[in-house]
Amino acid sequence: MVTKDEVKAEVAKAIDGFAPANRSDVATLADFKRAVVEPRLVTVNFSGGITQKCWNVTRSNGMYRVIFLPTAGYFSLCVESDFGPLDIGVHGDAIGCFGSV
Protein backbone atom coordinates (compact mmCIF):
# COMPACT_ATOMS: atom_id res chain seq x y z
CA MET A 1 0.00 0.00 0.00
CA VAL A 2 1.17 3.51 -0.80
CA THR A 3 1.85 5.53 2.36
CA LYS A 4 0.69 9.04 3.20
CA ASP A 5 4.27 10.31 2.90
CA GLU A 6 4.56 8.82 -0.59
CA VAL A 7 1.34 10.57 -1.62
CA LYS A 8 2.60 13.86 -0.19
CA ALA A 9 5.79 13.38 -2.22
CA GLU A 10 3.71 12.81 -5.39
CA VAL A 11 1.79 16.04 -4.77
CA ALA A 12 5.04 17.95 -4.11
CA LYS A 13 6.52 16.50 -7.30
CA ALA A 14 3.45 17.65 -9.25
CA ILE A 15 3.78 21.19 -7.88
CA ASP A 16 7.54 21.38 -8.38
CA GLY A 17 7.34 19.94 -11.89
CA PHE A 18 4.53 22.19 -13.11
CA ALA A 19 5.77 24.82 -15.58
CA PRO A 20 3.10 27.48 -16.09
CA ALA A 21 2.92 28.59 -19.72
CA ASN A 22 0.59 31.54 -19.17
CA ARG A 23 -1.29 33.57 -16.54
CA SER A 24 -4.10 31.03 -16.45
CA ASP A 25 -1.63 28.27 -15.55
CA VAL A 26 -0.17 30.48 -12.80
CA ALA A 27 -3.67 30.97 -11.36
CA THR A 28 -4.44 27.24 -11.61
CA LEU A 29 -1.23 26.40 -9.74
CA ALA A 30 -2.04 28.93 -7.00
CA ASP A 31 -5.59 27.56 -6.67
CA PHE A 32 -4.28 24.00 -6.54
CA LYS A 33 -1.81 24.86 -3.77
CA ARG A 34 -4.63 26.40 -1.72
CA ALA A 35 -6.82 23.31 -2.23
CA VAL A 36 -4.18 20.74 -1.19
CA VAL A 37 -4.95 19.01 2.11
CA GLU A 38 -3.21 16.43 4.26
CA PRO A 39 -3.77 13.15 2.39
CA ARG A 40 -6.33 10.79 3.91
CA LEU A 41 -7.74 7.48 2.83
CA VAL A 42 -11.25 7.55 1.38
CA THR A 43 -13.36 4.97 -0.39
CA VAL A 44 -13.80 5.90 -4.05
CA ASN A 45 -16.62 4.52 -6.19
CA PHE A 46 -15.90 3.36 -9.74
CA SER A 47 -18.29 2.29 -12.48
CA GLY A 48 -19.58 -1.24 -12.17
CA GLY A 49 -19.99 -0.98 -8.39
CA ILE A 50 -16.26 -1.27 -7.69
CA THR A 51 -14.82 0.55 -4.69
CA GLN A 52 -11.20 1.15 -3.75
CA LYS A 53 -9.32 2.87 -0.93
CA CYS A 54 -7.58 5.91 -2.41
CA TRP A 55 -5.92 9.05 -1.10
CA ASN A 56 -7.82 12.34 -1.02
CA VAL A 57 -5.36 15.17 -1.83
CA THR A 58 -7.53 18.30 -2.28
CA ARG A 59 -10.49 19.72 -0.46
CA SER A 60 -13.79 19.47 -2.26
CA ASN A 61 -15.07 22.56 -4.02
CA GLY A 62 -18.59 21.21 -3.47
CA MET A 63 -18.58 19.31 -6.74
CA TYR A 64 -15.09 17.88 -7.33
CA ARG A 65 -11.90 16.81 -5.60
CA VAL A 66 -8.60 15.25 -6.65
CA ILE A 67 -7.75 11.73 -5.50
CA PHE A 68 -4.54 9.69 -5.82
CA LEU A 69 -5.21 6.15 -7.09
CA PRO A 70 -2.52 4.00 -5.44
CA THR A 71 -3.01 0.91 -7.60
CA ALA A 72 -2.69 2.99 -10.79
CA GLY A 73 -0.05 5.45 -9.56
CA TYR A 74 -1.79 8.57 -10.89
CA PHE A 75 -4.43 11.12 -9.93
CA SER A 76 -8.14 11.25 -10.66
CA LEU A 77 -10.81 13.92 -10.63
CA CYS A 78 -13.79 12.67 -8.65
CA VAL A 79 -17.26 14.12 -8.44
CA GLU A 80 -19.03 14.29 -5.09
CA SER A 81 -22.02 11.97 -4.73
CA ASP A 82 -24.37 10.79 -2.02
CA PHE A 83 -22.14 7.71 -1.77
CA GLY A 84 -18.79 9.50 -1.58
CA PRO A 85 -16.30 10.40 -4.31
CA LEU A 86 -17.10 8.94 -7.73
CA ASP A 87 -14.33 8.48 -10.31
CA ILE A 88 -15.37 10.18 -13.56
CA GLY A 89 -12.52 8.97 -15.75
CA VAL A 90 -10.38 12.13 -15.71
CA HIS A 91 -6.92 10.74 -14.88
CA GLY A 92 -3.34 11.92 -15.03
CA ASP A 93 -1.24 14.48 -13.20
CA ALA A 94 -2.64 16.23 -10.12
CA ILE A 95 -2.75 19.77 -11.49
CA GLY A 96 -4.11 18.66 -14.86
CA CYS A 97 -6.98 16.85 -13.16
CA PHE A 98 -7.60 19.81 -10.85
CA GLY A 99 -7.54 22.31 -13.70
CA SER A 100 -9.90 20.33 -15.91
CA VAL A 101 -12.97 21.86 -14.27
Secondary structure, 3 states (H helix, E strand, C coil): CCCHHHHHHHHHHHHHHCCCCCHHHHHHHHHHHHHEEEEEEEEEEEHHHEEEEEEEEECCCCCEEEEEECCCCEEEEEECCCCCCEEEEEEECHHHHHCCC
